[in-house]
Amino acid sequence: MKSQTIPIVYALGLLATLGLYGHDLMAQQSTTTRTSQTETTIPSSALLQPGELVGILQTSDKPVLLQIGSHVLYAEAHIPRSEYAGAAGTAAGLQALSMRVSNMKRDQLIVIYCGCCPWGKCPNIRPAYEELRELGFTNIKALYLADNFGKDWVDKGYPIAKGN
């Protein structure tokens, strides 16, 4: 029996690392005053389609791009000039995000994205959006990746960078 628990523990650890297992844990936390991710709605006016972001990135007024999902996914492929800001589905990730933006002007255009899984199941995008709103940021956009970063960005031939 003991030999079967090791693969289970390994699998749970892998899922937690990828940010998939932590979703349920975050939603169940009762000690936080933050609204659970399923109750947080990002208004349609704050959503950016991938093609729209490509157009914005070609202008001289470039936003701050923050990837707020798994570091493993960021290292595999991310939007050029984007920074890894921590997995926002975790307390440590939200703290890293808060520290990253602490010295920024509150009206700075910030684009957040994850793309770990389908939009409605993402454990990172809504907590990141809510955290930035609570910190007083007024110009936040969320990149709408309906299925995932691979299908909605990479497979469409949009630019990517790798590493870090």
C-alpha positions as CSV (number, residue, x, y, z in Angstrom):
1,M,0.0,0.0,0.0
2,K,2.8,2.4,0.8
3,S,4.2,2.1,-2.7
4,Q,0.9,3.4,-4.1
5,T,0.9,6.5,-2.0
6,I,4.1,7.9,-3.4
7,P,2.7,8.2,-7.0
8,I,-0.4,9.9,-5.6
9,V,1.6,12.3,-3.5
10,Y,3.8,13.0,-6.5
11,A,0.7,13.6,-8.8
12,L,-0.9,16.0,-6.2
13,G,2.4,17.9,-5.9
14,L,2.6,18.2,-9.7
15,L,-0.9,19.4,-10.0
16,A,-0.3,22.0,-7.2
17,T,2.8,23.2,-9.0
18,L,0.9,23.7,-12.2
19,G,-1.8,25.6,-10.3
20,L,-4.6,23.1,-11.0
21,Y,-5.1,21.6,-7.6
22,G,-4.8,24.8,-5.7
23,H,-7.9,26.2,-7.3
24,D,-10.2,24.2,-5.0
25,L,-8.1,25.1,-2.0
26,M,-8.2,28.8,-2.7
27,A,-12.0,28.8,-3.2
28,Q,-12.5,27.0,0.1
29,Q,-10.4,29.3,2.2
30,S,-12.6,31.0,4.8
31,T,-10.0,33.1,6.5
32,T,-9.6,35.5,3.6
33,T,-11.9,38.5,2.9
34,R,-11.2,38.2,-0.8
35,T,-14.1,37.0,-3.0
36,S,-13.5,33.5,-4.3
37,Q,-12.5,33.4,-8.0
38,T,-15.8,32.0,-9.1
39,E,-17.6,35.1,-7.7
40,T,-15.3,37.6,-9.3
41,T,-16.3,38.8,-12.7
42,I,-13.9,40.6,-14.9
43,P,-16.0,43.1,-16.9
44,S,-16.1,42.7,-20.7
45,S,-14.6,46.2,-21.0
46,A,-11.5,44.9,-19.3
47,L,-11.0,41.9,-21.6
48,L,-8.5,41.9,-24.5
49,Q,-8.7,39.5,-27.4
50,P,-5.3,38.1,-28.5
51,G,-5.4,40.0,-31.8
52,E,-6.1,43.3,-30.0
53,L,-3.1,42.8,-27.7
54,V,-0.8,42.1,-30.8
55,G,-2.0,45.5,-32.1
56,I,-1.3,47.3,-28.9
57,L,2.2,45.8,-28.7
58,Q,3.0,47.3,-32.1
59,T,2.3,50.8,-30.8
60,S,4.7,53.1,-28.9
61,D,2.5,53.1,-25.8
62,K,3.4,49.7,-24.4
63,P,1.6,48.2,-21.4
64,V,3.2,46.4,-18.5
65,L,2.6,42.7,-19.4
66,L,2.4,40.3,-16.4
67,Q,2.1,36.6,-16.7
68,I,0.3,35.5,-13.5
69,G,0.2,31.7,-13.9
70,S,2.6,28.8,-13.6
71,H,6.3,29.6,-13.9
72,V,6.7,26.3,-15.8
73,L,4.3,27.5,-18.5
74,Y,6.0,30.9,-18.5
75,A,9.4,29.3,-19.1
76,E,8.0,27.2,-22.0
77,A,6.5,30.1,-23.8
78,H,5.4,33.6,-23.0
79,I,4.6,36.9,-24.7
80,P,7.8,38.9,-25.4
81,R,8.5,41.6,-22.9
82,S,6.1,40.0,-20.3
83,E,7.3,39.4,-16.8
84,Y,6.5,36.5,-14.6
85,A,4.7,37.9,-11.6
86,G,3.8,34.8,-9.6
87,A,0.9,32.4,-9.7
88,A,-2.0,34.6,-8.6
89,G,-4.0,31.6,-7.4
90,T,-1.7,31.4,-4.4
91,A,-1.1,33.7,-1.5
92,A,2.6,33.9,-2.4
93,G,1.8,34.7,-6.0
94,L,-0.5,37.5,-5.0
95,Q,2.2,38.9,-2.7
96,A,4.7,38.7,-5.6
97,L,2.2,40.5,-7.9
98,S,1.6,43.2,-5.2
99,M,5.3,43.8,-4.8
100,R,5.9,44.0,-8.5
101,V,3.3,46.8,-9.0
102,S,3.9,48.6,-5.7
103,N,5.9,51.5,-7.3
104,M,3.7,51.9,-10.4
105,K,1.3,54.7,-11.2
106,R,-2.2,53.6,-10.5
107,D,-3.3,54.6,-14.0
108,Q,-0.6,52.6,-15.8
109,L,-1.9,50.1,-18.4
110,I,-1.4,46.6,-17.1
111,V,-2.2,43.5,-19.1
112,I,-2.4,40.3,-17.1
113,Y,-2.6,36.8,-18.6
114,C,-2.3,33.2,-17.7
115,G,-3.6,30.6,-20.2
116,C,-3.0,27.5,-18.1
117,C,-6.4,26.1,-18.8
118,P,-9.9,27.2,-20.2
119,W,-10.8,30.7,-19.1
120,G,-13.7,29.7,-16.8
121,K,-11.4,27.3,-14.8
122,C,-8.3,29.5,-14.5
123,P,-7.3,29.7,-10.9
124,N,-5.1,32.8,-11.5
125,I,-6.7,35.4,-13.7
126,R,-9.5,36.5,-11.4
127,P,-7.5,36.7,-8.2
128,A,-4.9,38.8,-10.1
129,Y,-7.5,41.2,-11.5
130,E,-9.1,41.6,-8.1
131,E,-5.8,42.2,-6.3
132,L,-4.9,44.9,-8.8
133,R,-8.3,46.6,-8.4
134,E,-8.0,46.4,-4.6
135,L,-4.6,48.1,-4.9
136,G,-6.2,51.0,-6.7
137,F,-5.2,50.3,-10.3
138,T,-7.6,51.7,-12.8
139,N,-6.3,50.6,-16.2
140,I,-6.2,46.8,-16.0
141,K,-6.8,44.5,-19.0
142,A,-7.0,40.7,-18.9
143,L,-6.0,38.8,-22.0
144,Y,-8.9,36.5,-22.9
145,L,-7.5,33.1,-23.7
146,A,-10.6,30.9,-24.1
147,D,-8.9,27.6,-24.2
148,N,-5.2,28.1,-23.2
149,F,-2.1,30.0,-24.1
150,G,-1.0,27.4,-26.6
151,K,-4.2,27.2,-28.6
152,D,-5.2,30.9,-28.4
153,W,-1.8,32.5,-28.8
154,V,1.0,30.2,-29.9
155,D,-1.0,28.2,-32.5
156,K,-2.1,31.5,-34.1
157,G,1.4,32.4,-34.8
158,Y,1.6,35.3,-32.3
159,P,5.1,36.2,-31.1
160,I,6.6,34.2,-28.2
161,A,9.7,34.1,-26.1
162,K,11.1,31.2,-24.0
163,G,13.0,30.8,-20.8
164,N,13.3,32.5,-17.4
